[in-house]
Amino acid sequence: MHSKGARLDGRQYEAIRPKGLFPRAASLLRCKAYELNRRRRGMSGYSSTVRPYTLARALLALNTSGQIEYTGEFGAEVTTFIPFVMWLKREGLLAGRRVITYRGMRPYYYFLDDVDYAEKEAKRRWLPVEERAWPSASTYTALRCPWHVYPDYRTHYRLRGETFARPTLFIQNKFSVEWKKGPLNFITLDVLERIFSELGARFDIIYSRPRELENTPGFVGDRTEICSYPDLDLARRFANVLVLEDYCAATGTPYNQTKLEILAKTHIFIAVQGGGAHLLACFGNSVLLLLHREGEEYPHAYERGPYKYLADPAPALLLARTHKRMLKGVGLLEQIDMTEGSPRLPRDLLSAFSSLRV
């Protein structure tokens, strides 16, 4: 019996691995073969710090229990767990096994067959990295690795759902207690009003600030303490602004399905630090203006981590560390030209654009 967190050396792993198990993945479970495969396949951009034996333990647990279950916050599921599950599916390692996650998450796992997928009724909670039963499990340190395959949500969902007369702009906001300090990463009301009034003249704006509502199908919140904020009253004053949560509650449409269908049609995003922003990094050929005042994502996740590889090409990321810089970023977005649905910035603004670019 191996204690929790113990690393298995090659001899130990070979002793416990059922013979013939996971033949297509076997080469990834030995350090020497793994490094050889990296060189052969030209994987110079992959992580050199990932641990193949973490993968070995995950595969052994999957074989023993017949399932792999996700527990944790939304962001880490998008950046680290779903890509691992998609790799498992591609490698044929889910045959006769199930993936278990939170209610309403089915649209994110579109690549699974129904027999592969199950849901649980529970609120999300943060899970310490050392307790996560899958490899490369932290958004804050993750690097692109061979046992991740990244879903193409844009291609899968762009022809589905609601259509819009004009280009869409999606805003992901929050206003909740963070690290026991109160709201820290949020778009202020003056910035929101400028976005709604100025950019609303050219875009159909979808505004989202998730909060769990009983009549919002397919949405499970976490244990975050959400604070009162008059942003929704402000958004509802503008005819060209659609509040996503209002729309889903009024129409009964599944929350996550509707959100993915809208994001797949969107190429301009404005967001704040957190799991909701991680999802936007999955939609390439876009510009993402992101406010990050506090949080462990900075700088790795933005400079070398998931924001650089969840989509190909990755979104052009404009990072604002203060509310003042966020306002500057909004001013740049006002100058963007949407040519055939893709964002283009005038040449005379490229230097200003670069000052926020990551």
Protein Blocks (a to p, Z undefined) as FASTA:
>chain_A
ZZehiacdfklmmmmmcghiakllmmmmpfklmmmmmmmnopakbcfkbcfklmmmmmmm
mmmnopacdeddfklmmmmmmmmmmmmmmnopmgoiacdddehilmmmmmpcfklpccdd
dddddddfklpccehkbfklgccdfkbccddfklmmmmgcjddfbdcdddddddddeehn
opfbdcdfklmmmmmmmmmmmpccddddddddfklghiacdfbdcdddfklmmmmmpmkb
ccfklmmmmnopafklmmmmmmmmpcbdcddedjklmmmmmpghiadddddfbdjkbmkl
mmmmmmlmmpccdddddddfbfklmmmmmmmmmmpcceehiacddfklmmmmmmmpZZ
